[in-house]
């Protein structure tokens, strides 16, 4: 699994802003992952099913911020 890196501006945001489905969000809460920084630190230890969903959502968040000129 490829390791994912995000900017400091995004890292401290709560994982809730990614609008994850209930199953994925429950899994993240169970693993005590509250922020995107927490996810990045443990992404290689998570199940690929859930990690891939979160990575995709982070990627979309970064693209949306870049379109708005926020880095």
Secondary structure, 3 states (H helix, E strand, C coil): CCCCCCCHHHHCCEHHHHCCCHHHHHHHHHCCCCEHHHHHHHHHHCCHHHHHHHHHHHHHHHHHHHHCCCC
